[in-house]
Amino acid sequence: MTTEIIKHSVSISGHRTSISLEKPFWDLFCTAAKERNVSINALISDIDERRQGNLSSAIRLFVLEEVLTGKLRPSP
């Protein structure tokens, strides 16, 4: 598994920002958005509204919760 962190440009409430995530987290996050039938930016905006810390960390915690609750399955 790669630990390289990749920056992604996203739009939240009309302004551009970037998030930095490891590829496995980004891939699972994209899968979660697809399974919910929402855009990546829409899911990020939802997380952004509820977060208490760093946005990249909040996305990682979202992905972790999805995996732990069985809503997402990591690739082998």
C-alpha positions in Angstrom: 0.0 0.0 0.0 1.3 3.4 -0.9 1.6 6.1 1.7 2.2 8.9 -0.9 0.0 11.9 -0.1 -1.8 13.4 -3.1 -3.3 16.9 -3.2 -6.8 17.2 -4.7 -8.4 20.5 -5.6 -12.1 20.7 -4.6 -14.8 23.3 -4.4 -16.7 23.9 -1.1 -19.5 26.4 -1.0 -18.2 28.1 -4.1 -14.6 28.5 -3.1 -11.6 26.4 -4.2 -9.4 24.6 -1.7 -7.2 21.5 -1.6 -7.2 18.4 0.5 -4.3 16.0 0.9 -5.1 12.3 1.1 -3.3 9.1 0.6 -4.5 7.2 -2.5 -6.3 4.4 -0.6 -8.3 7.0 1.4 -9.1 9.0 -1.8 -10.2 5.8 -3.7 -12.5 4.7 -0.9 -13.9 8.2 -0.5 -14.7 8.3 -4.3 -16.4 5.0 -3.9 -18.5 6.3 -1.1 -19.6 9.3 -3.1 -20.5 7.0 -6.1 -22.4 4.6 -3.9 -24.4 7.5 -2.5 -25.0 8.9 -6.0 -23.5 12.3 -5.0 -20.6 14.2 -6.4 -17.3 14.2 -4.6 -17.6 17.9 -3.9 -21.1 17.4 -2.4 -19.9 14.7 0.0 -16.9 16.9 0.9 -19.3 19.8 1.6 -21.4 17.6 3.8 -18.3 16.5 5.8 -17.0 20.1 5.9 -20.3 21.3 7.6 -19.9 18.7 10.4 -16.2 18.7 11.0 -14.4 20.0 14.0 -10.8 19.8 12.8 -8.8 19.6 9.6 -10.8 18.7 6.5 -8.4 16.1 5.3 -8.5 14.4 8.7 -12.3 14.6 8.7 -12.4 12.8 5.4 -10.0 10.1 6.6 -12.3 9.6 9.7 -15.3 9.4 7.5 -13.7 6.7 5.4 -12.6 4.8 8.5 -16.1 4.9 9.9 -17.5 3.7 6.6 -15.1 0.8 6.5 -15.7 -0.1 10.2 -19.4 -0.1 9.8 -19.2 -2.3 6.7 -20.6 0.4 4.3 -17.3 0.3 2.3 -14.9 -2.5 1.7 -11.2 -1.8 1.0 -9.7 -3.4 -2.0 -7.6 -6.5 -1.3 
